[in-house]
Amino acid sequence: MEGAGRTIAQDQSLNWGPGDAFVIPGWSWSEHRADQDAVLFEMSDEPVLQAMCLYRRQRAGENAPAHGA
């Protein structure tokens, strides 16, 4: 919504700015880094997946990209 920065999801890097929209699959590891004060809006289908017993969550580890990506 506001600000600018970079998001790393799996092995992809995406620069974003005001008004940009992007989607990260729920099973993907991600990290957001702001270059300046930023406001991001997040939506999730977590409640639907939990109701269907399909939701899972993992800690960063094996699926996290190497730092410096």
CHARMM-style PDB file with segment names, atoms N, HN, CA, C and O in Angstrom:
ATOM      1  N   MET     1       0.813  -1.192   0.000  1.00  0.00      PROA
ATOM      2  CA  MET     1       0.000   0.000   0.000  1.00  0.00      PROA
ATOM      3  C   MET     1       0.863   1.265   0.000  1.00  0.00      PROA
ATOM      4  O   MET     1       0.644   2.181  -0.793  1.00  0.00      PROA
ATOM      5  N   GLU     2       1.835   1.296   0.895  1.00  0.00      PROA
ATOM      6  HN  GLU     2       2.013   0.552   1.540  1.00  0.00      PROA
ATOM      7  CA  GLU     2       2.701   2.474   0.999  1.00  0.00      PROA
ATOM      8  C   GLU     2       4.140   2.013   1.168  1.00  0.00      PROA
ATOM      9  O   GLU     2       4.397   0.908   1.646  1.00  0.00      PROA
ATOM     10  N   GLY     3       5.066   2.861   0.776  1.00  0.00      PROA
ATOM     11  HN  GLY     3       4.857   3.758   0.388  1.00  0.00      PROA
ATOM     12  CA  GLY     3       6.480   2.573   0.978  1.00  0.00      PROA
ATOM     13  C   GLY     3       7.070   1.786  -0.172  1.00  0.00      PROA
ATOM     14  O   GLY     3       6.473   1.669  -1.242  1.00  0.00      PROA
ATOM     15  N   ALA     4       8.250   1.251   0.068  1.00  0.00      PROA
ATOM     16  HN  ALA     4       8.735   1.346   0.937  1.00  0.00      PROA
ATOM     17  CA  ALA     4       8.957   0.476  -0.946  1.00  0.00      PROA
ATOM     18  C   ALA     4       9.837  -0.533  -0.249  1.00  0.00      PROA
ATOM     19  O   ALA     4      10.219  -0.354   0.908  1.00  0.00      PROA
ATOM     20  N   GLY     5      10.155  -1.599  -0.966  1.00  0.00      PROA
ATOM     21  HN  GLY     5       9.844  -1.745  -1.906  1.00  0.00      PROA
ATOM     22  CA  GLY     5      11.020  -2.621  -0.394  1.00  0.00      PROA
ATOM     23  C   GLY     5      11.174  -3.789  -1.324  1.00  0.00      PROA
ATOM     24  O   GLY     5      10.973  -3.692  -2.534  1.00  0.00      PROA
ATOM     25  N   ARG     6      11.542  -4.909  -0.714  1.00  0.00      PROA
ATOM     26  HN  ARG     6      11.706  -4.988   0.269  1.00  0.00      PROA
ATOM     27  CA  ARG     6      11.791  -6.122  -1.482  1.00  0.00      PROA
ATOM     28  C   ARG     6      11.236  -7.305  -0.706  1.00  0.00      PROA
ATOM     29  O   ARG     6      11.344  -7.366   0.518  1.00  0.00      PROA
ATOM     30  N   THR     7      10.648  -8.231  -1.423  1.00  0.00      PROA
ATOM     31  HN  THR     7      10.560  -8.181  -2.418  1.00  0.00      PROA
ATOM     32  CA  THR     7      10.165  -9.474  -0.837  1.00  0.00      PROA
ATOM     33  C   THR     7      10.922 -10.622  -1.478  1.00  0.00      PROA
ATOM     34  O   THR     7      11.086 -10.677  -2.697  1.00  0.00      PROA
ATOM     35  N   ILE     8      11.381 -11.535  -0.637  1.00  0.00      PROA
ATOM     36  HN  ILE     8      11.248 -11.490   0.353  1.00  0.00      PROA
ATOM     37  CA  ILE     8      12.030 -12.741  -1.108  1.00  0.00      PROA
ATOM     38  C   ILE     8      11.074 -13.886  -0.795  1.00  0.00      PROA
ATOM     39  O   ILE     8      10.691 -14.079   0.359  1.00  0.00      PROA
ATOM     40  N   ALA     9      10.692 -14.639  -1.809  1.00  0.00      PROA
ATOM     41  HN  ALA     9      11.003 -14.482  -2.746  1.00  0.00      PROA
ATOM     42  CA  ALA     9       9.810 -15.791  -1.639  1.00  0.00      PROA
ATOM     43  C   ALA     9      10.442 -16.971  -2.357  1.00  0.00      PROA
ATOM     44  O   ALA     9      10.657 -16.944  -3.569  1.00  0.00      PROA
ATOM     45  N   GLN    10      10.739 -18.021  -1.569  1.00  0.00      PROA
ATOM     46  HN  GLN    10      10.565 -18.043  -0.584  1.00  0.00      PROA
ATOM     47  CA  GLN    10      11.474 -19.166  -2.094  1.00  0.00      PROA
ATOM     48  C   GLN    10      12.759 -18.646  -2.719  1.00  0.00      PROA
ATOM     49  O   GLN    10      13.571 -18.066  -1.998  1.00  0.00      PROA
ATOM     50  N   ASP    11      12.993 -18.816  -4.001  1.00  0.00      PROA
ATOM     51  HN  ASP    11      12.334 -19.288  -4.587  1.00  0.00      PROA
ATOM     52  CA  ASP    11      14.233 -18.358  -4.622  1.00  0.00      PROA
ATOM     53  C   ASP    11      14.015 -17.143  -5.519  1.00  0.00      PROA
ATOM     54  O   ASP    11      14.864 -16.831  -6.355  1.00  0.00      PROA
ATOM     55  N   GLN    12      12.893 -16.460  -5.356  1.00  0.00      PROA
ATOM     56  HN  GLN    12      12.204 -16.713  -4.678  1.00  0.00      PROA
ATOM     57  CA  GLN    12      12.574 -15.295  -6.176  1.00  0.00      PROA
ATOM     58  C   GLN    12      12.654 -14.014  -5.342  1.00  0.00      PROA
ATOM     59  O   GLN    12      12.308 -14.012  -4.161  1.00  0.00      PROA
ATOM     60  N   SER    13      13.108 -12.939  -5.960  1.00  0.00      PROA
ATOM     61  HN  SER    13      13.389 -12.941  -6.920  1.00  0.00      PROA
ATOM     62  CA  SER    13      13.162 -11.638  -5.308  1.00  0.00      PROA
ATOM     63  C   SER    13      12.277 -10.672  -6.094  1.00  0.00      PROA
ATOM     64  O   SER    13      12.318 -10.640  -7.324  1.00  0.00      PROA
ATOM     65  N   LEU    14      11.482  -9.892  -5.377  1.00  0.00      PROA
ATOM     66  HN  LEU    14      11.449  -9.918  -4.378  1.00  0.00      PROA
ATOM     67  CA  LEU    14      10.542  -8.973  -6.007  1.00  0.00      PROA
ATOM     68  C   LEU    14      10.650  -7.602  -5.350  1.00  0.00      PROA
ATOM     69  O   LEU    14      10.449  -7.475  -4.143  1.00  0.00      PROA
ATOM     70  N   ASN    15      10.962  -6.583  -6.132  1.00  0.00      PROA
ATOM     71  HN  ASN    15      11.125  -6.686  -7.113  1.00  0.00      PROA
ATOM     72  CA  ASN    15      10.948  -5.209  -5.628  1.00  0.00      PROA
ATOM     73  C   ASN    15       9.526  -4.682  -5.759  1.00  0.00      PROA
ATOM     74  O   ASN    15       8.864  -4.915  -6.770  1.00  0.00      PROA
ATOM     75  N   TRP    16       9.056  -3.974  -4.738  1.00  0.00      PROA
ATOM     76  HN  TRP    16       9.594  -3.785  -3.916  1.00  0.00      PROA
ATOM     77  CA  TRP    16       7.700  -3.432  -4.760  1.00  0.00      PROA
ATOM     78  C   TRP    16       7.678  -1.995  -4.277  1.00  0.00      PROA
ATOM     79  O   TRP    16       8.588  -1.536  -3.586  1.00  0.00      PROA
ATOM     80  N   GLY    17       6.616  -1.296  -4.657  1.00  0.00      PROA
ATOM     81  HN  GLY    17       5.877  -1.669  -5.218  1.00  0.00      PROA
ATOM     82  CA  GLY    17       6.438   0.102  -4.284  1.00  0.00      PROA
ATOM     83  C   GLY    17       4.965   0.391  -4.049  1.00  0.00      PROA
ATOM     84  O   GLY    17       4.143  -0.525  -4.058  1.00  0.00      PROA
ATOM     85  N   PRO    18       4.624   1.662  -3.837  1.00  0.00      PROA
ATOM     86  CA  PRO    18       3.245   2.034  -3.546  1.00  0.00      PROA
ATOM     87  C   PRO    18       2.272   1.524  -4.609  1.00  0.00      PROA
ATOM     88  O   PRO    18       2.516   1.678  -5.806  1.00  0.00      PROA
ATOM     89  N   GLY    19       1.185   0.925  -4.171  1.00  0.00      PROA
ATOM     90  HN  GLY    19       0.987   0.800  -3.199  1.00  0.00      PROA
ATOM     91  CA  GLY    19       0.145   0.465  -5.078  1.00  0.00      PROA
ATOM     92  C   GLY    19       0.395  -0.879  -5.730  1.00  0.00      PROA
ATOM     93  O   GLY    19      -0.478  -1.384  -6.436  1.00  0.00      PROA
ATOM     94  N   ASP    20       1.573  -1.482  -5.516  1.00  0.00      PROA
ATOM     95  HN  ASP    20       2.282  -1.072  -4.943  1.00  0.00      PROA
ATOM     96  CA  ASP    20       1.855  -2.785  -6.126  1.00  0.00      PROA
ATOM     97  C   ASP    20       1.066  -3.882  -5.421  1.00  0.00      PROA
ATOM     98  O   ASP    20       0.751  -3.772  -4.236  1.00  0.00      PROA
ATOM     99  N   ALA    21       0.756  -4.928  -6.155  1.00  0.00      PROA
ATOM    100  HN  ALA    21       1.012  -5.017  -7.117  1.00  0.00      PROA
ATOM    101  CA  ALA    21       0.096  -6.112  -5.608  1.00  0.00      PROA
ATOM    102  C   ALA    21       0.856  -7.344  -6.081  1.00  0.00      PROA
ATOM    103  O   ALA    21       1.313  -7.397  -7.223  1.00  0.00      PROA
ATOM    104  N   PHE    22       0.989  -8.330  -5.208  1.00  0.00      PROA
ATOM    105  HN  PHE    22       0.618  -8.287  -4.280  1.00  0.00      PROA
ATOM    106  CA  PHE    22       1.640  -9.577  -5.584  1.00  0.00      PROA
ATOM    107  C   PHE    22       1.078 -10.701  -4.727  1.00  0.00      PROA
ATOM    108  O   PHE    22       0.480 -10.463  -3.677  1.00  0.00      PROA
ATOM    109  N   VAL    23       1.278 -11.926  -5.190  1.00  0.00      PROA
ATOM    110  HN  VAL    23       1.764 -12.120  -6.042  1.00  0.00      PROA
ATOM    111  CA  VAL    23       0.763 -13.111  -4.504  1.00  0.00      PROA
ATOM    112  C   VAL    23       1.914 -14.057  -4.225  1.00  0.00      PROA
ATOM    113  O   VAL    23       2.769 -14.292  -5.080  1.00  0.00      PROA
ATOM    114  N   ILE    24       1.923 -14.596  -3.013  1.00  0.00      PROA
ATOM    115  HN  ILE    24       1.229 -14.406  -2.319  1.00  0.00      PROA
ATOM    116  CA  ILE    24       2.908 -15.607  -2.632  1.00  0.00      PROA
ATOM    117  C   ILE    24       2.115 -16.839  -2.214  1.00  0.00      PROA
ATOM    118  O   ILE    24       1.273 -16.745  -1.321  1.00  0.00      PROA
ATOM    119  N   PRO    25       2.358 -17.984  -2.830  1.00  0.00      PROA
ATOM    120  CA  PRO    25       1.648 -19.200  -2.414  1.00  0.00      PROA
ATOM    121  C   PRO    25       1.825 -19.446  -0.923  1.00  0.00      PROA
ATOM    122  O   PRO    25       2.901 -19.224  -0.369  1.00  0.00      PROA
ATOM    123  N   GLY    26       0.769 -19.902  -0.287  1.00  0.00      PROA
ATOM    124  HN  GLY    26      -0.106 -20.082  -0.736  1.00  0.00      PROA
ATOM    125  CA  GLY    26       0.784 -20.091   1.161  1.00  0.00      PROA
ATOM    126  C   GLY    26       1.852 -21.031   1.673  1.00  0.00      PROA
ATOM    127  O   GLY    26       2.274 -20.911   2.823  1.00  0.00      PROA
ATOM    128  N   TRP    27       2.301 -21.961   0.854  1.00  0.00      PROA
ATOM    129  HN  TRP    27       1.958 -22.059  -0.080  1.00  0.00      PROA
ATOM    130  CA  TRP    27       3.306 -22.929   1.293  1.00  0.00      PROA
ATOM    131  C   TRP    27       4.723 -22.420   1.079  1.00  0.00      PROA
ATOM    132  O   TRP    27       5.680 -23.122   1.406  1.00  0.00      PROA
ATOM    133  N   SER    28       4.878 -21.223   0.541  1.00  0.00      PROA
ATOM    134  HN  SER    28       4.100 -20.653   0.276  1.00  0.00      PROA
ATOM    135  CA  SER    28       6.206 -20.682   0.249  1.00  0.00      PROA
ATOM    136  C   SER    28       6.755 -19.883   1.418  1.00  0.00      PROA
ATOM    137  O   SER    28       6.022 -19.150   2.083  1.00  0.00      PROA
ATOM    138  N   TRP    29       8.037 -20.028   1.661  1.00  0.00      PROA
ATOM    139  HN  TRP    29       8.633 -20.623   1.121  1.00  0.00      PROA
ATOM    140  CA  TRP    29       8.725 -19.222   2.650  1.00  0.00      PROA
ATOM    141  C   TRP    29       8.884 -17.822   2.078  1.00  0.00      PROA
ATOM    142  O   TRP    29       9.178 -17.672   0.892  1.00  0.00      PROA
ATOM    143  N   SER    30       8.694 -16.796   2.900  1.00  0.00      PROA
ATOM    144  HN  SER    30       8.455 -16.919   3.863  1.00  0.00      PROA
ATOM    145  CA  SER    30       8.868 -15.423   2.409  1.00  0.00      PROA
ATOM    146  C   SER    30       9.421 -14.518   3.495  1.00  0.00      PROA
ATOM    147  O   SER    30       9.276 -14.780   4.689  1.00  0.00      PROA
ATOM    148  N   GLU    31      10.056 -13.450   3.047  1.00  0.00      PROA
ATOM    149  HN  GLU    31      10.174 -13.238   2.077  1.00  0.00      PROA
ATOM    150  CA  GLU    31      10.619 -12.439   3.941  1.00  0.00      PROA
ATOM    151  C   GLU    31      10.435 -11.089   3.271  1.00  0.00      PROA
ATOM    152  O   GLU    31      10.715 -10.942   2.082  1.00  0.00      PROA
ATOM    153  N   HSD    32       9.965 -10.099   4.025  1.00  0.00      PROA
ATOM    154  HN  HSD    32       9.737 -10.218   4.992  1.00  0.00      PROA
ATOM    155  CA  HSD    32       9.743  -8.752   3.496  1.00  0.00      PROA
ATOM    156  C   HSD    32      10.767  -7.805   4.113  1.00  0.00      PROA
ATOM    157  O   HSD    32      11.002  -7.832   5.322  1.00  0.00      PROA
ATOM    158  N   ARG    33      11.367  -6.977   3.280  1.00  0.00      PROA
ATOM    159  HN  ARG    33      11.176  -6.956   2.298  1.00  0.00      PROA
ATOM    160  CA  ARG    33      12.342  -5.982   3.743  1.00  0.00      PROA
ATOM    161  C   ARG    33      11.941  -4.628   3.182  1.00  0.00      PROA
ATOM    162  O   ARG    33      11.799  -4.471   1.969  1.00  0.00      PROA
ATOM    163  N   ALA    34      11.759  -3.656   4.054  1.00  0.00      PROA
ATOM    164  HN  ALA    34      11.874  -3.783   5.040  1.00  0.00      PROA
ATOM    165  CA  ALA    34      11.354  -2.315   3.630  1.00  0.00      PROA
ATOM    166  C   ALA    34      12.565  -1.412   3.474  1.00  0.00      PROA
ATOM    167  O   ALA    34      13.469  -1.426   4.310  1.00  0.00      PROA
ATOM    168  N   ASP    35      12.584  -0.626   2.400  1.00  0.00      PROA
ATOM    169  HN  ASP    35      11.851  -0.615   1.721  1.00  0.00      PROA
ATOM    170  CA  ASP    35      13.628   0.374   2.182  1.00  0.00      PROA
ATOM    171  C   ASP    35      13.321   1.654   2.946  1.00  0.00      PROA
ATOM    172  O   ASP    35      14.208   2.464   3.216  1.00  0.00      PROA
ATOM    173  N   GLN    36      12.055   1.820   3.286  1.00  0.00      PROA
ATOM    174  HN  GLN    36      11.334   1.162   3.066  1.00  0.00      PROA
ATOM    175  CA  GLN    36      11.566   2.982   4.014  1.00  0.00      PROA
ATOM    176  C   GLN    36      10.327   2.525   4.778  1.00  0.00      PROA
ATOM    177  O   GLN    36       9.913   1.374   4.638  1.00  0.00      PROA
ATOM    178  N   ASP    37       9.724   3.407   5.587  1.00  0.00      PROA
ATOM    179  HN  ASP    37      10.060   4.342   5.700  1.00  0.00      PROA
ATOM    180  CA  ASP    37       8.487   3.033   6.267  1.00  0.00      PROA
ATOM    181  C   ASP    37       7.508   2.497   5.240  1.00  0.00      PROA
ATOM    182  O   ASP    37       7.329   3.092   4.178  1.00  0.00      PROA
ATOM    183  N   ALA    38       6.876   1.383   5.549  1.00  0.00      PROA
ATOM    184  HN  ALA    38       7.021   0.899   6.412  1.00  0.00      PROA
ATOM    185  CA  ALA    38       5.988   0.745   4.582  1.00  0.00      PROA
ATOM    186  C   ALA    38       4.761   0.178   5.286  1.00  0.00      PROA
ATOM    187  O   ALA    38       4.817  -0.191   6.459  1.00  0.00      PROA
ATOM    188  N   VAL    39       3.659   0.115   4.554  1.00  0.00      PROA
ATOM    189  HN  VAL    39       3.614   0.415   3.601  1.00  0.00      PROA
ATOM    190  CA  VAL    39       2.425  -0.519   5.020  1.00  0.00      PROA
ATOM    191  C   VAL    39       2.049  -1.565   3.976  1.00  0.00      PROA
ATOM    192  O   VAL    39       1.816  -1.235   2.814  1.00  0.00      PROA
ATOM    193  N   LEU    40       1.992  -2.817   4.394  1.00  0.00      PROA
ATOM    194  HN  LEU    40       2.181  -3.085   5.338  1.00  0.00      PROA
ATOM    195  CA  LEU    40       1.585  -3.906   3.507  1.00  0.00      PROA
ATOM    196  C   LEU    40       0.254  -4.461   3.998  1.00  0.00      PROA
ATOM    197  O   LEU    40      -0.001  -4.492   5.202  1.00  0.00      PROA
ATOM    198  N   PHE    41      -0.581  -4.890   3.087  1.00  0.00      PROA
ATOM    199  HN  PHE    41      -0.374  -4.864   2.109  1.00  0.00      PROA
ATOM    200  CA  PHE    41      -1.864  -5.503   3.408  1.00  0.00      PROA
ATOM    201  C   PHE    41      -1.776  -6.974   3.031  1.00  0.00      PROA
ATOM    202  O   PHE    41      -1.380  -7.309   1.914  1.00  0.00      PROA
ATOM    203  N   GLU    42      -2.143  -7.851   3.956  1.00  0.00      PROA
ATOM    204  HN  GLU    42      -2.465  -7.579   4.863  1.00  0.00      PROA
ATOM    205  CA  GLU    42      -2.044  -9.283   3.712  1.00  0.00      PROA
ATOM    206  C   GLU    42      -3.416  -9.939   3.823  1.00  0.00      PROA
ATOM    207  O   GLU    42      -4.193  -9.636   4.728  1.00  0.00      PROA
ATOM    208  N   MET    43      -3.695 -10.834   2.896  1.00  0.00      PROA
ATOM    209  HN  MET    43      -3.063 -11.080   2.161  1.00  0.00      PROA
ATOM    210  CA  MET    43      -4.906 -11.654   2.948  1.00  0.00      PROA
ATOM    211  C   MET    43      -4.463 -13.110   2.961  1.00  0.00      PROA
ATOM    212  O   MET    43      -3.412 -13.453   2.421  1.00  0.00      PROA
ATOM    213  N   SER    44      -5.261 -13.952   3.574  1.00  0.00      PROA
ATOM    214  HN  SER    44      -6.115 -13.673   4.013  1.00  0.00      PROA
ATOM    215  CA  SER    44      -4.914 -15.362   3.641  1.00  0.00      PROA
ATOM    216  C   SER    44      -6.171 -16.217   3.548  1.00  0.00      PROA
ATOM    217  O   SER    44      -7.244 -15.833   4.014  1.00  0.00      PROA
ATOM    218  N   ASP    45      -6.009 -17.380   2.937  1.00  0.00      PROA
ATOM    219  HN  ASP    45      -5.137 -17.691   2.559  1.00  0.00      PROA
ATOM    220  CA  ASP    45      -7.109 -18.336   2.906  1.00  0.00      PROA
ATOM    221  C   ASP    45      -6.969 -19.341   4.050  1.00  0.00      PROA
ATOM    222  O   ASP    45      -7.566 -20.417   4.010  1.00  0.00      PROA
ATOM    223  N   GLU    46      -6.183 -18.993   5.063  1.00  0.00      PROA
ATOM    224  HN  GLU    46      -5.697 -18.120   5.096  1.00  0.00      PROA
ATOM    225  CA  GLU    46      -5.940 -19.863   6.205  1.00  0.00      PROA
ATOM    226  C   GLU    46      -7.227 -20.371   6.857  1.00  0.00      PROA
ATOM    227  O   GLU    46      -7.319 -21.572   7.112  1.00  0.00      PROA
ATOM    228  N   PRO    47      -8.229 -19.528   7.141  1.00  0.00      PROA
ATOM    229  CA  PRO    47      -9.452 -20.046   7.782  1.00  0.00      PROA
ATOM    230  C   PRO    47     -10.160 -21.125   6.952  1.00  0.00      PROA
ATOM    231  O   PRO    47     -10.674 -22.096   7.507  1.00  0.00      PROA
ATOM    232  N   VAL    48     -10.188 -20.959   5.654  1.00  0.00      PROA
ATOM    233  HN  VAL    48      -9.771 -20.170   5.203  1.00  0.00      PROA
ATOM    234  CA  VAL    48     -10.823 -21.955   4.782  1.00  0.00      PROA
ATOM    235  C   VAL    48     -10.022 -23.252   4.798  1.00  0.00      PROA
ATOM    236  O   VAL    48     -10.590 -24.338   4.912  1.00  0.00      PROA
ATOM    237  N   LEU    49      -8.691 -23.136   4.683  1.00  0.00      PROA
ATOM    238  HN  LEU    49      -8.229 -22.254   4.590  1.00  0.00      PROA
ATOM    239  CA  LEU    49      -7.850 -24.323   4.686  1.00  0.00      PROA
ATOM    240  C   LEU    49      -7.921 -25.061   6.026  1.00  0.00      PROA
ATOM    241  O   LEU    49      -7.907 -26.292   6.051  1.00  0.00      PROA
ATOM    242  N   GLN    50      -7.997 -24.322   7.138  1.00  0.00      PROA
ATOM    243  HN  GLN    50      -8.008 -23.323   7.118  1.00  0.00      PROA
ATOM    244  CA  GLN    50      -8.128 -24.962   8.450  1.00  0.00      PROA
ATOM    245  C   GLN    50      -9.453 -25.710   8.544  1.00  0.00      PROA
ATOM    246  O   GLN    50      -9.499 -26.831   9.051  1.00  0.00      PROA
ATOM    247  N   ALA    51     -10.519 -25.102   8.064  1.00  0.00      PROA
ATOM    248  HN  ALA    51     -10.481 -24.192   7.653  1.00  0.00      PROA
ATOM    249  CA  ALA    51     -11.840 -25.743   8.117  1.00  0.00      PROA
ATOM    250  C   ALA    51     -11.866 -27.028   7.295  1.00  0.00      PROA
ATOM    251  O   ALA    51     -12.612 -27.954   7.613  1.00  0.00      PROA
ATOM    252  N   MET    52     -11.058 -27.089   6.245  1.00  0.00      PROA
ATOM    253  HN  MET    52     -10.451 -26.337   5.987  1.00  0.00      PROA
ATOM    254  CA  MET    52     -11.012 -28.269   5.379  1.00  0.00      PROA
ATOM    255  C   MET    52      -9.893 -29.242   5.787  1.00  0.00      PROA
ATOM    256  O   MET    52      -9.636 -30.228   5.097  1.00  0.00      PROA
ATOM    257  N   CYS    53      -9.233 -28.949   6.919  1.00  0.00      PROA
ATOM    258  HN  CYS    53      -9.442 -28.148   7.480  1.00  0.00      PROA
ATOM    259  CA  CYS    53      -8.121 -29.771   7.418  1.00  0.00      PROA
ATOM    260  C   CYS    53      -6.994 -29.876   6.386  1.00  0.00      PROA
ATOM    261  O   CYS    53      -6.347 -30.917   6.272  1.00  0.00      PROA
ATOM    262  N   LEU    54      -6.764 -28.807   5.646  1.00  0.00      PROA
ATOM    263  HN  LEU    54      -7.289 -27.961   5.739  1.00  0.00      PROA
ATOM    264  CA  LEU    54      -5.701 -28.774   4.645  1.00  0.00      PROA
ATOM    265  C   LEU    54      -4.594 -27.779   4.988  1.00  0.00      PROA
ATOM    266  O   LEU    54      -3.621 -27.648   4.245  1.00  0.00      PROA
ATOM    267  N   TYR    55      -4.744 -27.084   6.106  1.00  0.00      PROA
ATOM    268  HN  TYR    55      -5.534 -27.191   6.709  1.00  0.00      PROA
ATOM    269  CA  TYR    55      -3.778 -26.044   6.467  1.00  0.00      PROA
ATOM    270  C   TYR    55      -2.528 -26.665   7.075  1.00  0.00      PROA
ATOM    271  O   TYR    55      -2.610 -27.617   7.851  1.00  0.00      PROA
ATOM    272  N   ARG    56      -1.365 -26.115   6.714  1.00  0.00      PROA
ATOM    273  HN  ARG    56      -1.298 -25.342   6.084  1.00  0.00      PROA
ATOM    274  CA  ARG    56      -0.122 -26.521   7.347  1.00  0.00      PROA
ATOM    275  C   ARG    56       0.772 -25.298   7.497  1.00  0.00      PROA
ATOM    276  O   ARG    56       0.663 -24.340   6.731  1.00  0.00      PROA
ATOM    277  N   ARG    57       1.642 -25.337   8.473  1.00  0.00      PROA
ATOM    278  HN  ARG    57       1.730 -26.114   9.095  1.00  0.00      PROA
ATOM    279  CA  ARG    57       2.596 -24.247   8.705  1.00  0.00      PROA
ATOM    280  C   ARG    57       3.927 -24.876   9.065  1.00  0.00      PROA
ATOM    281  O   ARG    57       3.988 -25.827   9.845  1.00  0.00      PROA
ATOM    282  N   GLN    58       4.996 -24.334   8.488  1.00  0.00      PROA
ATOM    283  HN  GLN    58       4.947 -23.562   7.855  1.00  0.00      PROA
ATOM    284  CA  GLN    58       6.334 -24.816   8.772  1.00  0.00      PROA
ATOM    285  C   GLN    58       7.215 -23.652   9.188  1.00  0.00      PROA
ATOM    286  O   GLN    58       7.039 -22.523   8.728  1.00  0.00      PROA
ATOM    287  N   ARG    59       8.145 -23.937  10.046  1.00  0.00      PROA
ATOM    288  HN  ARG    59       8.288 -24.854  10.420  1.00  0.00      PROA
ATOM    289  CA  ARG    59       9.155 -22.931  10.376  1.00  0.00      PROA
ATOM    290  C   ARG    59      10.137 -22.843   9.227  1.00  0.00      PROA
ATOM    291  O   ARG    59      10.345 -23.815   8.501  1.00  0.00      PROA
ATOM    292  N   ALA    60      10.746 -21.665   9.060  1.00  0.00      PROA
ATOM    293  HN  ALA    60      10.577 -20.875   9.649  1.00  0.00      PROA
ATOM    294  CA  ALA    60      11.791 -21.520   8.042  1.00  0.00      PROA
ATOM    295  C   ALA    60      12.896 -22.508   8.377  1.00  0.00      PROA
ATOM    296  O   ALA    60      13.211 -22.728   9.546  1.00  0.00      PROA
ATOM    297  N   GLY    61      13.456 -23.075   7.393  1.00  0.00      PROA
ATOM    298  HN  GLY    61      13.200 -22.897   6.443  1.00  0.00      PROA
ATOM    299  CA  GLY    61      14.504 -24.069   7.591  1.00  0.00      PROA
ATOM    300  C   GLY    61      14.881 -24.627   6.244  1.00  0.00      PROA
ATOM    301  O   GLY    61      15.535 -23.958   5.444  1.00  0.00      PROA
ATOM    302  N   GLU    62      14.472 -25.844   5.993  1.00  0.00      PROA
ATOM    303  HN  GLU    62      13.940 -26.388   6.642  1.00  0.00      PROA
ATOM    304  CA  GLU    62      14.798 -26.480   4.721  1.00  0.00      PROA
ATOM    305  C   GLU    62      14.254 -25.708   3.525  1.00  0.00      PROA
ATOM    306  O   GLU    62      14.889 -25.668   2.471  1.00  0.00      PROA
ATOM    307  N   ASN    63      13.078 -25.092   3.683  1.00  0.00      PROA
ATOM    308  HN  ASN    63      12.562 -25.125   4.540  1.00  0.00      PROA
ATOM    309  CA  ASN    63      12.471 -24.398   2.548  1.00  0.00      PROA
ATOM    310  C   ASN    63      12.896 -22.935   2.440  1.00  0.00      PROA
ATOM    311  O   ASN    63      12.475 -22.249   1.508  1.00  0.00      PROA
ATOM    312  N   ALA    64      13.712 -22.442   3.361  1.00  0.00      PROA
ATOM    313  HN  ALA    64      14.054 -23.000   4.118  1.00  0.00      PROA
ATOM    314  CA  ALA    64      14.171 -21.045   3.329  1.00  0.00      PROA
ATOM    315  C   ALA    64      15.330 -20.888   2.348  1.00  0.00      PROA
ATOM    316  O   ALA    64      16.231 -21.726   2.323  1.00  0.00      PROA
ATOM    317  N   PRO    65      15.319 -19.831   1.542  1.00  0.00      PROA
ATOM    318  CA  PRO    65      16.446 -19.609   0.639  1.00  0.00      PROA
ATOM    319  C   PRO    65      17.686 -19.192   1.419  1.00  0.00      PROA
ATOM    320  O   PRO    65      17.592 -18.697   2.542  1.00  0.00      PROA
ATOM    321  N   ALA    66      18.837 -19.398   0.815  1.00  0.00      PROA
ATOM    322  HN  ALA    66      18.914 -19.801  -0.097  1.00  0.00      PROA
ATOM    323  CA  ALA    66      20.084 -18.952   1.430  1.00  0.00      PROA
ATOM    324  C   ALA    66      20.073 -17.433   1.500  1.00  0.00      PROA
ATOM    325  O   ALA    66      19.632 -16.777   0.556  1.00  0.00      PROA
ATOM    326  N   HSD    67      20.551 -16.860   2.607  1.00  0.00      PROA
ATOM    327  HN  HSD    67      20.909 -17.393   3.374  1.00  0.00      PROA
ATOM    328  CA  HSD    67      20.587 -15.396   2.727  1.00  0.00      PROA
ATOM    329  C   HSD    67      21.491 -14.807   1.661  1.00  0.00      PROA
ATOM    330  O   HSD    67      22.468 -15.422   1.234  1.00  0.00      PROA
ATOM    331  N   GLY    68      21.140 -13.602   1.245  1.00  0.00      PROA
ATOM    332  HN  GLY    68      20.346 -13.103   1.591  1.00  0.00      PROA
ATOM    333  CA  GLY    68      21.892 -12.942   0.194  1.00  0.00      PROA
ATOM    334  C   GLY    68      21.280 -13.174  -1.176  1.00  0.00      PROA
ATOM    335  O   GLY    68      21.834 -12.762  -2.195  1.00  0.00      PROA
ATOM    336  N   ALA    69      20.112 -13.851  -1.191  1.00  0.00      PROA
ATOM    337  HN  ALA    69      19.662 -14.186  -0.363  1.00  0.00      PROA
ATOM    338  CA  ALA    69      19.439 -14.115  -2.473  1.00  0.00      PROA
ATOM    339  C   ALA    69      18.903 -12.843  -3.068  1.00  0.00      PROA
ATOM    340  OT1 ALA    69      18.307 -12.869  -4.145  1.00  0.00      PROA
TER     341      ALA     69
END
